[in-house]
Amino acid sequence: MSSAIQIAESPVRFEPGTAAPPATPARASGRETGIRLARTAGHLLWRVLKPSVVIALFLVFWEVAPRVGIVDPVFLPPFTTVVDAGQELIRSGQMAEHVSASLSRSLAGFAIALVAAVPVGVAIAWYRPVAEFLSPFLELFRNTAALALLPVFVLILGIGETSKVALVVYASFFPILLNTISGVRTVDPLLIKSAVSLGFSPVPLFAKVVLPAAVPAIFTGIRMAASASILVLIAAEMVGARAGLGYLITSAQQNFQIPAMYAGIVAISLVGLTFNGLIVLLERRLSRWRVQADH
């Protein structure tokens, strides 16, 4: 018994080389880097999957709700039925015809509004006499909804392409204009003073300092204008047109082709998402210097 107690109380001895080597700073740093990279990858993956999960749940509900009687399948057919109708429109060439007609009108009006609104916004933001002269006119029209002026455009310009493009220009002009004014006026004064102290003349000052700093605000207006151009155009096409997504939706509804109507609505959503994605990519490319400066 005493020998057992002596063995239990005797200190434990490790032979040289049998103990595990302590973790070195390099190994600890490598493990921390791996954990950090894994967390970053998981976060990015979740950011990508989260909207996809929400959309997938919505589509599942759309598919199941008409089949189980939650909604009337006559007025809201299952999503697969809508997909079949869209595929039929694509095979017949009707979808391409309507999408190209809407895109040509929307892009033409949007481009005109962009070319006109950015210089006017810069002039209003930078030169007080221009702002004082144009502000009453702009305040009057920017609070008037574009669709409220649709009859006026039709009466003056007719029911052809000109009135639709002009309506898109009107709807797209003011979001770009107002955000350009806000972006130029909120440029950091220290940036401007530093550029002036370095000898920048007015033109290089605008090109190299003011406009790059105002790019995020301008692109916010551009994205708002892009969505407005599509929505306003669809409404105009529902009133008087022979081609376009708005005409497709109205024609399908009047002929009680409900799946084709929903296919046109889905096509509008996809066009809008594509348009917005291209603008976001362009914004990131033009704002790359801001990311580099932050790092």
N, C-alpha and C positions, 0 to 999 in steps of 0.2 A: 504493500500500500504506500509506504514512504517512497519507494522508488518511482511509483507512478506519479506521486505529487511532485517529486524532484524533476521528472521529465516534463510535466505540465508547466512547472515554474521556470524551467530553463529557457533562456532567450533563444529565439529562432535565428539561425545563422544561414546566410545565403552564400553559396560558393560564388567566387568571382565568375562573371560572365553568364550566370543563370538568370539574373533579373532582367526584366524587359527594359530596353533603353528608353530613357525619357523622351517625350516628344520634343523635337527640335523646333525652333521658331519657323523654319522653312516649311516643315510638315504641317504645323498648325496653320500657317498662312495659306498653304495649298488647300487644306480642308475648308477653311473659311471662304476661300474664293470659289470652291466647288459648290458649297452650300448657297452662296450668294447668287451664283449663276443659275443654280437649279430653281431658286425662288424667283429670279427674274424671268426665266423661261416659263415657269408655271403661271406667273402673273400675266405675261404676254399671251399665253395660250388661253387663259380665261377671258382676257379682253377680246380675243377673237371669237371664242366660242359663245360668250354670253349673248350677244345679239343674235347669233345663229340659233341658239336654243329658244329664245323668245319667238323668233319668226317661225321656227319649226312647231312650237306649241300652238301658235296662231293658225298655221295651216292644218294641223291635226284637228283643231276645234272646227275649222271651216269644213273639213272633210266629214267629220263625225256628226256635227249638229244637224245637217239636213237628213242624214240617214236614220237618226234615232228619233226624229220628230220634234227637235227643239225649235227649229224654224221650218217653214214651208219650203220644200225643195224646188217648187215651181218658181219662187221668187229669189231663192238663194241656193242654186245647185251646188253639189259637192265640188271641191276644188279639182278633182280629177276630171270631172265633166267640163269645167272651165278650161283646163289644160288641153283637153281634146278639141274643144272649139277653137282655142288659140292655134293649135297645130294645123287645123283645117284652114284657118285664115292664112297661115304662113304658107302652106302648100299651094293655095290658090293664088298667092301673090297679093292678096288684098291688104294684109298686115304691112308688108313692105311699102306698098303704095301710100297708105294712110300715115305711117310713121315718117316716111320721107317728106310728105307734104307738110306735116306739122313741124318737123325739124327745120325745114328750109325757111318757113315763116318765122319760127322762134329764133333761130340763129341770126337771121337777117336783122330782125328788130333788136335783138340783144346786142349785136355788134354795133349798130348805129347808136344805141343808147350808151354803150361803153365808151365809144370814141368821143361822144359829145359830153357826157357827164363828168368824166375825170378832169379834163381841162377847165370846165366851168367851175367845178368844185374847188380846184386849186386856186383859181382866180378869186373866187368868193372868199376863201379862207385866208388868202395872203394879202389881198388888196382891199382896204376898207371902202374906197369909193365904189368898187364893183359890188361889194356886199350890200351897201346902202341902196344902190340902184336896183338890184335884182331881188332883194329879199321880199318886198311886198308881192311881187309877181309870183315868186316861188311859194310863199306861204299860202297864196290863194289856191294854187293848183295842186300842191302836194297833199292837201287835205280833201281833195275830190277823188273818189274812187274811180279806178279806170273803167270798171264795168258800167258805172253810171253814165259814162261818156260814150259807151258803145253806140247808142242810137245816133249821137252827133257825128261820130266818125263814119257811120254807114250813110247818113244823109249827105255829108260833105264829100266823102271819098268813094261812095258806092259800096256794093257788097263784094267787090273783088278782092284781090290780094293786098292792094294798097291800104285799105282800111284795117285789115288784120295786122299787117306789119306795123302800121302807125300806132295801133292800140298796144302792141307789144313794146314799142319804143317808149310810149308814155308810161306804161306800168314798170318798165325796167329803169327808167331814167332817174327817178327820185331816190330809190334805195342806194344806188351808186353815188349819186350826187351828195346826199346827206352824210353818208359814211366817209366819203372823200373829204368833205369839209371838216368833219370831226377828227379824222386821222391827221390832217395837216395842222390843224389848230392845236392838237395835243402832242405834237413833237416836242421832245425835251429841249427847252431853250438853251441848255448848256451845249448840246450838240451843234446848234446853229451858231452860237457865239464862238465855239471852238473852230468851226469851219470858217467863219468870217475872219477870225484872228490869224488863220493859216493862209489867208489871201484868196478864198474862194469867191469868184464872181457870182452873180445871181443865177445864171444858167447852170453851172456846175453844182452850186449849192442845192438847187432843186433836184438835179439828176442824181447826185451822189449822197445827199444827206436827207432831204425832206421826204422825197418820194419813197426811198427804201424804208424809212422809219414809219411811214404811213401805210405801208403795204398790208399789214394785218387788218386794219380798219377798212381799207378799200376792198379787200377780198371778202370781208363780211358783207358789205353792200353788194358785191358781185354775186355772192351765193344767194342772197335774198332776191336779187333781181332775176337770177336764173329760174328760181322756183316760181316767181311771179309771172315771168314771161310764158312759162308753160301753162300755168293755171288760167291766165287771162286768155291765152290763145285757144285753149280747149273750149272755154265758154263762148268765145267769138265763133268758133267753128260749129257750135251747136245751133247758132242762129242762122247763119247763111254760109254754106260751103258745100262743095261736092266731093271733097276729099279731106282727110285729116282724122286724127283720133277722136276729136269731138264729134265730127260727123258720123264716124263709125258707131260711137256709143248711142247717139240719138237715133240713128237709123235702126240699129239692132233693137233698141227699146220700143220703137214704134212698130216694128215687125214682130215683136214678142220673141226675139231671139236672145233670151236672157243669158245663156252661157257666152255668146259672142259679145254681149254688152260687158260682162265682167272681164272677158279677155281683153277688151279695149282698156278697161280701167287698170288692169294689171300691167298692160303695156305702158300706160302713162307713168305708173310708179317706177317701172324699170328704166324708162327714159330719164325721169327725174333723178333717180339714184346714180345713173351713169354720168349725167351732166354734173351733178354735185361732186362725184368722185374725181372727175377730171379737173375740176376747179380746185379741189383740195390738193391734188398732186402738184398743180401749177403753183399754188400758193407756197407749198413746202419748198419747191425748187427756188422760188424767188426769195424766200425768207431763210434760206440756208445759212446766210451770214449771221443771222440772229442766234441760231443754235450754236454755231461755232464760237460766237462771242460769249455766250453764256458758259460754255465749257472752258 
